[in-house]
Amino acid sequence: MLCCVDPEHLSEVLVDAEAAGVPTTRIGLATGDRLIVKDLLNVAVDDVGHAHRNRLPTALGAGTVNR
């Protein structure tokens, strides 16, 4: 699971994840208009948002998403 968190809420999210027994790893940082994960990924934030909103519902045949 990929979770994007505003830096001001990161500590709270990490504490909640640990309390729930969910392991976490910080893999990158989104700044400006790019999501960069080390040398593995460098994509436009708009593209990530579009994929998040549209790809899974399309793949599952849901046809709509909640916004």
C-alpha distances in whole Angstrom, upper triangle without the diagonal:
4,6,10,13,16,18,20,18,16,18,18,14,14,17,15,12,15,17,15,14,11,11,10,11,12,12,14,15,16,20,22,21,19,16,17,15,18,20,17,16,18,18,19,17,19,17,14,15,17,14,12,15,16,15,13,16,18,17,17,21,20,22,21,18,19,20
4,7,10,13,15,18,16,14,16,16,13,13,17,16,13,16,18,16,16,12,12,10,10,10,9,11,12,12,16,19,18,16,12,13,12,15,17,15,13,15,15,16,14,16,15,11,12,15,13,10,14,16,15,14,17,19,18,19,22,21,22,21,18,19,18
4,6,10,12,14,12,10,13,13,10,11,14,13,11,14,17,15,16,12,12,10,10,10,10,11,11,11,15,17,17,16,12,14,13,16,19,17,15,16,16,16,13,16,16,12,12,15,14,11,14,17,16,15,18,20,20,21,23,22,23,21,18,18,17
4,7,9,12,10,9,13,13,10,12,15,15,13,16,19,18,19,15,15,12,12,10,10,10,9,8,12,14,14,13,10,12,12,16,18,17,15,15,14,14,11,13,14,11,11,14,14,11,14,17,17,17,19,22,22,23,25,24,24,22,19,18,17
4,6,8,7,6,10,10,8,10,13,13,12,15,17,17,18,15,15,12,12,10,12,11,10,9,12,14,15,15,12,14,15,18,21,20,18,18,17,17,13,16,17,14,14,17,17,15,17,20,21,20,22,25,25,26,28,26,27,25,21,20,18
4,5,6,6,10,10,10,12,15,15,15,18,20,20,21,19,19,15,15,13,14,12,10,9,11,13,15,15,13,15,16,19,22,22,19,19,18,17,14,16,18,16,15,19,19,17,19,22,23,23,25,27,28,29,31,29,29,26,23,21,19
4,5,5,8,10,10,11,14,15,15,17,19,20,21,19,18,15,14,11,13,12,9,10,11,14,16,16,14,15,16,18,21,21,20,19,19,19,16,19,21,18,18,22,22,20,22,25,26,26,28,31,31,32,34,32,32,30,26,25,23
4,6,8,9,10,12,13,14,16,18,19,20,22,20,20,17,17,15,17,16,13,14,14,16,19,19,18,19,20,22,25,25,24,23,23,22,19,22,24,21,20,24,25,22,24,28,29,28,30,33,33,34,36,34,34,31,28,26,23
4,6,5,6,9,10,11,12,14,16,17,18,17,17,14,15,14,16,16,14,14,16,18,20,20,18,20,20,22,26,25,23,23,23,23,19,22,23,20,20,23,24,21,22,26,27,26,28,31,31,31,33,31,32,29,25,23,22
4,5,5,6,9,10,10,12,14,15,16,14,14,11,12,10,13,13,12,13,15,18,20,19,17,18,17,19,23,22,21,22,22,22,19,22,23,20,20,23,23,20,23,26,26,26,28,30,30,31,33,31,32,30,26,25,23
4,5,5,6,9,10,11,12,14,15,14,14,12,13,12,15,16,15,17,18,22,23,23,20,21,20,21,25,25,24,25,25,25,23,25,27,23,23,27,27,24,26,29,30,28,31,33,33,33,36,34,35,33,29,27,26
4,5,5,6,9,10,11,12,14,13,14,13,14,14,17,18,17,18,20,23,25,24,22,23,22,24,28,27,26,27,27,27,23,26,27,24,23,27,26,23,25,28,29,28,29,32,32,32,35,32,34,31,27,25,24
4,5,5,6,9,10,11,12,11,11,10,12,12,15,16,15,17,19,22,23,22,19,21,20,22,25,24,23,24,24,24,21,23,24,21,20,24,23,20,22,25,25,24,26,29,29,28,31,29,31,28,25,23,22
4,5,5,6,9,10,10,9,9,7,9,10,14,15,15,17,20,23,24,23,20,20,19,21,24,23,23,24,25,25,23,25,26,22,22,26,25,22,24,27,27,26,28,31,30,30,33,31,33,31,27,26,25
4,5,5,6,9,10,10,11,10,13,14,17,19,19,21,23,26,28,27,24,24,23,24,28,27,27,28,28,29,26,29,29,26,26,29,28,25,27,30,30,28,30,33,33,32,35,33,35,33,29,28,27
4,5,5,6,9,9,11,11,14,15,18,20,20,21,24,27,28,27,24,25,23,26,29,28,27,28,28,29,26,28,28,25,24,27,26,23,25,28,28,26,27,31,30,29,32,30,32,30,27,25,25
4,5,5,6,5,7,7,11,13,16,18,19,20,23,26,27,26,22,23,21,23,26,25,24,26,26,27,24,27,27,23,23,26,25,21,24,26,26,24,26,29,28,27,30,29,31,29,26,24,25
4,5,5,6,7,8,11,14,17,19,21,23,26,29,30,28,25,25,23,24,27,26,26,28,29,30,27,30,30,26,26,29,28,25,27,30,29,27,29,32,31,30,34,32,34,33,29,28,28
4,5,8,10,12,15,17,20,23,24,25,28,31,32,31,28,28,26,28,31,30,30,31,32,32,30,32,32,28,28,31,30,26,28,31,31,28,30,33,32,31,34,33,35,33,30,28,29
4,6,9,11,15,17,20,22,24,25,28,31,32,30,27,28,25,28,30,29,28,30,31,31,29,31,31,27,27,29,28,24,26,29,28,25,27,30,29,28,31,29,32,30,27,26,27
4,6,9,13,16,19,22,23,25,29,32,32,30,27,27,24,26,29,27,27,30,30,31,29,31,31,27,27,30,28,25,27,30,28,26,28,31,29,28,32,31,33,32,29,28,29
4,6,10,13,15,18,20,22,25,29,29,27,23,23,21,23,26,24,24,26,26,28,25,28,27,23,24,26,24,21,24,26,25,23,25,28,26,26,29,28,30,29,26,25,26
4,7,10,13,16,18,21,24,27,28,25,22,21,18,20,23,21,22,24,25,27,25,27,27,23,24,27,24,22,25,27,26,24,26,29,27,27,31,30,32,31,28,27,28
4,7,9,12,14,17,20,24,24,22,18,18,15,17,20,18,19,21,22,23,21,24,24,20,21,24,22,20,23,25,24,23,26,28,27,27,30,29,31,30,27,26,26
4,6,9,12,15,18,22,22,19,16,15,12,13,16,15,16,18,19,21,20,23,22,19,21,24,22,20,23,25,24,23,26,28,27,28,31,31,32,31,28,28,27
4,6,8,11,14,18,19,16,13,12,9,11,14,14,14,16,17,19,17,21,20,17,19,22,21,19,22,25,24,23,26,28,27,28,31,31,32,31,27,27,26
4,7,10,13,17,17,14,10,9,6,7,11,10,10,12,14,16,15,19,18,15,18,20,19,18,21,23,22,22,25,27,26,27,30,30,31,30,27,27,26
4,7,10,13,14,11,7,6,4,7,10,10,9,10,12,13,13,16,16,14,16,19,18,17,20,23,22,22,25,27,26,28,31,30,31,29,26,26,25
4,6,10,11,9,6,6,7,9,12,12,11,10,11,12,11,15,15,13,15,18,18,17,20,22,22,23,26,27,27,29,31,30,30,29,26,26,24
4,7,7,6,4,6,9,11,14,14,11,10,10,9,7,11,12,11,12,15,16,15,18,20,20,21,24,25,26,28,30,29,28,27,24,23,21
4,6,6,7,8,11,13,16,16,13,11,11,10,9,12,14,13,14,17,18,18,20,22,23,24,27,28,29,31,32,31,31,29,26,25,23
4,6,8,10,14,16,18,18,15,12,11,9,8,11,13,13,14,16,18,18,20,22,23,25,27,28,29,31,32,31,30,28,26,25,22
4,7,10,13,16,17,17,13,10,8,6,5,7,10,10,11,13,15,16,17,19,20,22,24,25,26,28,30,29,27,26,23,24,21
4,6,10,12,13,13,10,7,6,4,5,8,9,9,11,13,14,15,17,19,19,21,24,24,25,27,29,28,28,26,24,24,22
4,7,10,11,11,7,6,5,6,6,9,10,8,11,13,13,13,16,18,18,19,22,23,23,25,28,27,27,25,23,23,21
4,6,8,8,5,4,7,9,9,13,13,11,14,17,16,16,20,21,20,22,25,26,25,28,30,30,30,29,26,27,25
4,6,6,5,7,9,12,12,16,15,13,16,18,17,17,20,22,21,22,25,26,25,27,30,30,30,29,27,28,26
4,6,7,8,12,15,15,19,18,16,20,22,20,21,24,26,24,25,29,29,28,30,33,33,34,33,31,31,30
4,6,8,11,15,16,20,18,17,21,22,21,22,25,26,24,25,29,29,28,31,33,34,34,34,32,33,32
4,7,10,14,15,18,16,15,18,20,18,19,22,23,21,22,26,26,24,27,30,30,31,31,29,30,29
4,6,10,11,14,12,11,15,16,15,16,19,20,18,20,23,23,22,25,28,28,28,28,26,27,26
4,7,9,12,11,10,14,15,15,16,19,20,19,21,24,24,24,26,29,29,28,28,26,27,25
4,6,8,7,7,11,12,11,13,16,17,16,18,21,21,21,24,26,26,25,25,23,24,22
4,5,5,7,9,10,11,13,15,16,16,18,21,21,22,24,26,25,24,23,21,22,20
4,5,5,6,9,10,11,12,14,15,17,19,20,21,23,25,24,23,21,19,19,17
4,5,5,6,9,10,11,12,14,16,18,18,20,22,23,22,20,19,17,18,15
4,5,5,6,9,10,10,11,14,16,16,17,20,21,20,19,18,17,18,16
4,5,5,6,9,10,10,12,15,15,16,18,20,19,19,18,15,17,15
4,5,5,6,9,10,12,13,14,16,18,19,18,17,15,13,13,12
4,5,5,6,8,11,12,12,14,16,17,16,14,13,12,13,12
4,6,5,5,8,10,10,11,13,15,15,14,13,12,14,14
4,6,6,7,9,11,12,13,15,14,14,12,10,12,11
4,6,7,8,9,11,12,13,12,11,9,7,9,8
4,6,6,6,9,10,11,10,9,8,7,10,11
4,6,5,6,9,10,10,10,11,10,13,14
4,5,5,6,8,8,9,10,9,12,14
4,5,5,6,5,6,7,7,10,12
4,5,5,6,6,8,9,13,15
4,6,8,9,11,12,16,18
4,6,8,10,11,14,17
4,5,9,11,14,17
4,6,8,11,14
4,7,11,13
4,7,9
4,6
4
